[in-house]
Amino acid sequence: MPLSRRAFLAAVSAVTLAAPTRSSARVRRAPAIDAARLRRRLERLSTFGRPPEGTFDSGVSRVAYSDADIGARAWLMDEMRGAGLRPVIDPAGSIFARWGPDNGRPPILFGSHIDSVPGGGNFDGDLGSLAALEVIQACQSAGVTPRRPLEMVIWAHEESTAFGRGTAASRIVAGDLKAGDLDQVWNGLRRAEGIRRIGGDPTRIDRAVRQVGAWHSYLELHIEQGGTLDRARVPIGIVEGIVAIHRYDVEVVGFANHAGTTPMDERQDALQAASRLVLAVRELVTARQGRQVGTVGRLDVEPNSPNVVPGRVRLSVEFRDLSEATLAAMGEELRARAAALARETRTAITATLATTNPPALADAGVQAAVGRAADAAGLEVRRLPSGAGHDAQMIARLCPMGMIFVPSIGGISHSPKERTTWDDCARGAAVLLGAVLDIDARE
């Protein structure tokens, strides 16, 4: 029999980390995460894209639209069907499955992604995806009848490896779709064909776009990918927001000349000027109070020959922070430093703002629900921003959003050495379950 309203609310505060034991048999109706099943699924998912003769510790290369991605998606949809769900692939390639009452109310959405970077780990995206399935199965096993539908999602193409574009499918869902986007070519693959390979329909791509209010709220469980929680030995992070990103394309133009015959005081060395600008980026970021970061991650040197003074350098400068005002101020300082360096080195330096990602602040109500779920499970929390981008950043345009972080050991991610303890995986899934039920019960 379904739980009564009173019993349902009581169950929310009784979420546990594992399947019921004899001692908990009297409260077996309380929804509980099956930690052993969650681990088995994470280990099974790791076989898709694993190096030949490799192990779980070898990491995974499951780039979007690859054979490994296609195989993993097919396996996961079979797991969803085994749980009595009916997975549906939207025109952009994301997988959705809805469970609960068909009463016309906007669903609570939760999930993540399963594509990886080349040579990545087995927790980034995977944990939130498989925990989403656990949440629904926990509710099924407990006989919970939610007030509104619960919907899990596996976002397609979250990592930016393919086509140089991250959060690609969730961007489309949020309405970020431009003419020519599906005509991009990467490694000989047209993007429209990649979407078709994973079961999407590029001819109907506009139907993947959702309107504001399509979902009641969105929750994403994810590994932190940084070391804050691990260093503090705090099991749960409540994400305050996902940082904005301002990325600049910088070009330094000097004069290419013979390395043996050009005196040092006559050189217009573009690489020397660029190197000083790289150091200036670190200086201007660290001179400010706050959590802002700056990165120079790409350098292209011309003519890139050992016997030629470099004549041209192109580089990327990326700033990240929750405050766009801070990012704008750092951009102005970058241009000022560049102008001063150009005069000193007799080069020409231009810094062009190439792309911006706005910040996505987590909804206060969703954050509170996560906090109550963690408190009910007796878990300490820390509030922190997300320095990495996530699909939640896109879906925040459509509904209230929140994220739950669990520790990344050593702060390592996008690496075969990426690790989160199995206990922390189960704790994060339990808090996701508790937060989903808390949100449902309060509406």
N, C-alpha and C positions, 0 to 999 in steps of 0.2 A: 504494500500500500504506500502511496506517496506520503511524505512527511507533512504534518500539519504546519501551519504558519509558525506556531510557537516552537515546535520541535526543530523546524528549519533554522530559525534564528539561533537556537541553542547549538545547532550543529556547526554554525559558522565559527563559533568561538572554540570549538572542540576539534579543529582540524589537526591531524597528526601526521607524522612523517613517514609512516610505513603501514603495511597492511595490518588489520586488527589482530591482536594476540588474544589468548584466552582471558587474560586479565582485563582486556578492553571489550570483551564480547558483549557486555551489557550495554555498551554504547556503540555497537558495531554499525549503527546507522550514521554515525558521524563520518562525513566524507574524508577519505584518507588517501594520500599518495602512496602508490606501490613503488617504493624506492628500488627494489630489486628489478622490477620490470623496466623502470626508467633507465637503469644502468644497462640492462641487456639490450635495450633498443639503441642506446648511444653507442654501444660496442658494435652492434650489427650495422648501424649507419656508417661507422668508420671504415667498413670494408669497401664502400663505394668510392673509388678514387685513391685507395691505398696503394703505395708503391708495390711492384711485384716482389713477392717473398717478404713483404713488410709485415709489421705488427701494428697494434694500436699506437705504440710509441713512435711509429714512423710518420705519423701525421697523415694528411690527406690533400690531394689536389682534385677538387670537385668544382671546377670553374663552371659558371652558368652556361647552359646549352651543350655541355660536353656529354659524352656517353655516360660518364660517371654520374653526372647530374640527372640525366634521364633515368638511369637505373635506380638511383636513390629515391627519386620521386615516385616511380612505379611501386617500389617496395613500401614506401610510407603510405601511399594510397591504399595498398592492400591491408596494412595495419589498421588504417582508419575504417575500412570496410569491415574488418574483423571485429571492430568495436561497434558495429551497427550504424556507422555513419555513411553518408553518401557524398564523397568528395566531388567537387565541381571545379573545373579549371576555367578561370575567366579569360577573356580574349588576350590579356597581357601575359598569361602564363602562370599566375598565382593560383594556389590550390585553397579552396574554401570548403568547410564542412560545418553545417549548422545542426544544433541539437537543442531540444526543448520545445516549449509551446509555440504553436504557429498562431500568434495572437496579434500580429501586425506591429508589435513594438520593435523599435530598433534594437538589434542584438548588442550584447557586450562582446567585443572582438578581442582576441588575444592570440599570440603566436610569434613567429620570427622567420628565419630563412635557413636553408640547408646548403646553399652554394658556398664555396670557399675560395680563398686566394690560392694561387699555386704554392704548394708546400706549406699549407696551413695546418691548423689544429682541429681537434674533434669536439670542441665545446662552443666555439663562436657560432651563434645562430642555432646550432643543433640542439642545445639545451632548451632554449625557449620554444622551439618547434615541438619537441617530443614532450615537454612539460605541458604544453597546451592540450595534447591528446590525453595525457594523464588527468588533467583537470576534469575533462568531460567524463572519462571512465570512472573517476572517483565519485562524481555525482551520480552516475548511473548505478554504481554498486551500492551507494547509500540510499537510493530511492529518492533522491532530491528532485523536487519539481521547481525549477526556477520560475520567477515571475516573468522573465523575458527570455528570448532565445540566447543561447551561448554559441558563439561561432569561433572556430579556430581557423588560422590562416598560415600557410607556408608561402611567404613572399618569394617570387622569382627574382633572380638577378639582383641581389643586394650588393654584393661586392663590385668594385669598380674595375675589375680586371678586363672583363669583356666590354669592348667598345669604349673603354675609358669613362664609363658612366655608372655610378653607384646608385643604390636605391631605385633602380630603373623601373621596376613594375609598380612599386608603391607611388612613384612620381606620377605615373600615368593615372593611377586610381585617383590621385589628388588633383588631376587636371593639368599636370605639367606635360603637355604633349604638343609638339610643334611640327609643322610641315617638314618633311624630310628626315625626321628622327629615325624612322624605320628603314631608311635607305642607307644608313651607315654600314660600312664594311669593316670587318675586323678578322684578321687571319683568313681572308677569303670568304667569310660568312657574312651574308647580309642580315641585318638585325631582324627584319621581318621573317626571314627563313629560320633564324634561331628561335624566335617565338613559336613558329609553327612546329619546330622539332620537339618542343616540350608540351605540345598540346594546346597552345593558344591559337588565336585566330586573328592575324593582323588585318584582315579585311574588315573586321568588326571592332577594331581597337577602340573606337570612340565609346563603345558600350562598356568598356572597362572603367570608364570615368564614373566616380560616385559623387553624389551631392553632399553638401554640408548636412549633417544630421543623419546620414545613412546608418551610422552606428551610434549607440548610446555613449560608448567610451571605448578606449583601446588600452590594453596592457601588454607590455613586452618584458619577459624575463630574459636576462642576458648576463654573460660574464662581464666583469668590469672592464677587462682589457688594460687596466692600469694596476698600480700596486697599492692604492690607498687603503682599501679594505684589508688586504692581506697584511700590510705592515701594522695596521691598527688591531688586527685579529677580531674584526667585526664581521659577522656573517651576512648581513643584509645591508645593501645600500638603497636608499630612496633617492631616485634621480630628481633633481630640481629642474633640470632642463638639458637640452642638447645644444651645444655651443654653436654659434654662428661661425661661418668661415668666410674670410676674404682672401682670395688668391690673386697674386699679381704676377704678370709676365714682365720680366725685367730684361732689357737688352743693353749690353755695354759694347760700344763700338770704339775701337782704338785704331791701330795701324799695324797690319801684319808686315814683318820685315825680317831680314836674315838674323838669326840668333848669334852668329859669330861676328858680324861686322857692324851691328848697331850698338853704339855706346849706351850704357845704362841710363845716362841722364838725357838721352834723346829718344828714349822709347815711349811709345803710347800703348802700354801693355794692358789689353782688356782684361786679362785674367787677374793681374795684380789688383786692378780696380774692383773686379768682381769679388775677389777674396776678401778685400777690406769691407765690402758691403755685406758679405756673409757674416762677418764678425759684428758689424754694426747692427744687424738684425737681432742678434742675441743680446747686445748691450741695451738696445732700446726697449726690448721686451722685459728684461730682468730689472730694469731701472724702475719699473712700476710696481706698486703693491697690487696683489691680486693673483688670479690663477691663469691669466692669459699665457698663451704659448705662441712661439714663432718658429718656422722651419724653412730652411732652404733644402729642398729635397732633390733638385734636378739642376745639373750644369751641362750645357752643351758648348764645347769650345771649338773655335775655328781658327786656323785650319787643323788644329789638333795634331801637330807634328813636332817632334822633339827639337828640330833645328829652326823653328820659326817662332818669332814673338807672336803671341796670340793677338789676332786682330778683332775678334768678335766673340762675345760670350752671351748666351741666353740662359737665364736661370729663373726658377720659380721661387716666390716668397709667399708663404701661407701664414696667416694669423688666425687664431681661434680664441673665442671668449664668448661668454653669455651676453656681454654688453656690446651692441653694435657701435655705441659711442666710443668705447675703448678701441675697437677695431679701426674706426675712422681716424681716431687720433694717431694710432700707430702708423696708419697708411700715410698720413701727412708727414709724420716724422721720417718715414722711410724715404719719401720724395725729397725732403730737405737734406737728409744725409747723402742721398744719391747726387744731388746737385753740387754739394760741397766736394764730394769725391771726384766728380767729373772735372771740376776746376783744378783740383790738386794733381790729377793724373793725366790731364789733357785728353780726356776721353769724352764721349757723349753717352749719357745714361738716361734711359726712359723706363719708367715704371707704370704699367698700365693695369688697372683693376680688371682682371679677366672674368672672374666668376665670384658670385656671392651666394652663400646659403644662409637664410635668416635663422635666428635662434628659434628653438621650439621649447617653450616653457611648459613644464609638466603641470597639469591641472591640480589645484590645491585639494580638491575633493578626492581625486584619485590618489594623491600622495597620502592623504589622511587614511584612506582605506588600506593602503599598503602598510602604513604604520600600525593600524589596529590589528591587522592580520599577523604582523611580526610580533606585536605585544602578546597576542593570544597564544602564540607559539613559544613565548619566552625568549625571543631572539633580540639581541641588541641591534640597533640600526645606526647608520650614519647618513646624513644628507650630503649629496655631492653632485656636481655637474657631470655630464657625459662629454668627454673630449672627443669621442668618436661619433661619426654619423650613424644613424639607424633608420629603419623604415618608420619608426615612431615619429621621426621628425616630419615626414610627409603626411602621416595620418593625423597629426595634430592640427592640420588645416581643416579637417572634417569633423572632429569630435574631441572631447576632453581626452588627454593622453597621460599615461604614466609609465614609468619603467622601474623594474626591480633589478638590482645588481647583486651578484654573488662574487666572492673573491677570485681573482686570478693569481695563482701562486707565482710569486716573483714579479707580478705585473707583466707577464709574458703572454703575447697573443700574436696571431698571424704567423705561427711557428709550430713545428711538430712538438716543441716543448711546452706548448700551451696546456695548462693543467688547472682544473678545479676539483677539489676533493669530491668524492661521491656523496659524502654527508652534506656538503654545501649544495650540491646539485639538488638533493632531496629537500633541503631546507628552502631553497629558492622556489621549488615547485610547490611546496606546501604554502608558502606565503602568497604565491600567485593564486592558488586555489582559494585561500582565505580571502584575498582581496576581491576576487571575482564574486564570491558569494556575498561579501559585505556590500559591494556596490549594488548587487541585485536586490538585496534585502532592504536597502534604504530608499529605493525608488518606488 
